[in-house]
Amino acid sequence: MKIKLGDTKYFNEVKKTHKLQIGTFYFFNKFIVAEINEGENVNWGNCQQIINLALDYYPVNSKVNYISNRVHDYSVSPVDWLKFFKKINGIENYYVVCCSKSSFLNFQFEKLFFVNNMFQTISLQAAITTCLEQEKNQFTNT
């Protein structure tokens, strides 16, 4: 079942929201939840905007988790996707919330390019809970 972040208990924990033409990006302490709009084409131009927002928000050399909450269908430019993954070396884990066959197929495609940890889940709550646990463990282990 497709659930938007705004319909969850975690919405109140969002630190900063960026509504862009391509979609909405929710910044938490150590992770980002992305909800790309229906019918959009993810390409290098709009990816750069997202990367710049993250670089401005998070400290230099910080590791951030990225959750792609696939509540809508959209397309990805394959050539640009490779550029995106080369540029986002600050992403520690990449979670994809897949609720449809097309989003699962996109996940399989993206796995070919992303060298860090990439996980598929059918629940936004599971992805967020994992990110929050990692954040909690990071603070208790330092």
N, C-alpha and C positions, 0 to 999 in steps of 0.2 A: 504494500500500500504506500502510495506516494504522500509523504508528509513534509510540508514546508517547515523551515526552522521557526517561523513566526507562530506556528501552532504547537510549539513544544514548550516545556518548562525552562529550557535553556535560553530562550529568547531574551530573558531578563538579564542574562550574564554577558550579552554582547557588549563589547567595549566601543566598537566603532562600526558603522554601516556605510558602505559605499554602493549607491545605486548608479550603475553605469548603463549605457545603452545595451550592452551585451547581457547584463544580468545584475544580480545583487550579491555582494560579498560582505560577509559578516566576520569581523575580526575579534577574536578572543585573545586571552593572554598569550597562548602558545599555539593557536591553530586558527585556520580560516575555514569558514563554510561558504561554498560557492553554489549559487543557484542560477544557472544560465537560462535565459529566456527561451521560450518556444521558438523554433525555427531559426535561431541565430547560427552564424558560422564563426566558430572559434578559429582565429587566425593570428599571425604574428603581431599585427597592429594592435588588436584589442588585448592580446596577452601581455604586451609590453606595458600597457596601462595598469594592469593588475599587478605585475611585477614591481613597477615603480611605487604603487601604493603600499605594497608589502615592505619594500625597502625603506620607505619613509616611516612606517609605523614600528617595525621591529628593529631592535638594535643590530648593529653590524655583527656578522658571524653567528647570529642566533639560528637555531634549528626550529623550524615551524612545521606542524602537521597541516595537511591540506585535505579537506573533505569536499568532494564533489557530490552534492546532493542532486541527483538527476531526476528532478520532478518534471522536467520537460524534455522533449526530443529536440536535438540540435545536431549540427554537423561540425566536423573538425577538419581543418586543412592538414593533410598528412605531412607535407613538407614543413609546414610551420610548427607542427606539434613536436617534431624533432628539435627544432630551435628552442622551443619553450622548455623542454626537458633538460637541454644542455645549460640553459640559463638559470634554472631554479635549483641550483645545488644546495640551497638553504632548506629545502624541503626534506624533512627527516622521514616521514611516512605519508603516503598518499592513499586516502580511503575513497572508494567509489561506492556510493549507495545506488545499487541497481535494482530497479523495480520493473523493468521491461526487457524484452529480448534485445531491442536495439541498444539499450544502455549496457547490457552485458556484452554484446559484441564489440562496442566501443572500448569497454574495459579490456577485453582480450587484445585488441589492437594496441592500446596504450601500453600494455605490459611489455610489448616488444621494444619500447623506447626508454622506459624508465628504469634506471639501474638501482635505485634505492628500494625500500620496502613499499610494496603496493598491495592493498587488500581490498577485496570486494565484500560488501555486506548488503543485506536487504533492509537494514534498519539504520536510520539516522541516529537514533538514540544509542545504538551499539557503538557506532563510530565516535560519537561525542564522549560517551562514557570511557572508552579506551583512551582518548586524548586527555581527558581530565585525570585519569589514573596515572598516565605517564607523567603528566605535569606534577601531580602530587608526589610521585616517587622521585622525580628529579629534585624537588625541593627538600625532601627528607634525606636524600643521599648526598647532598652537597654540604 
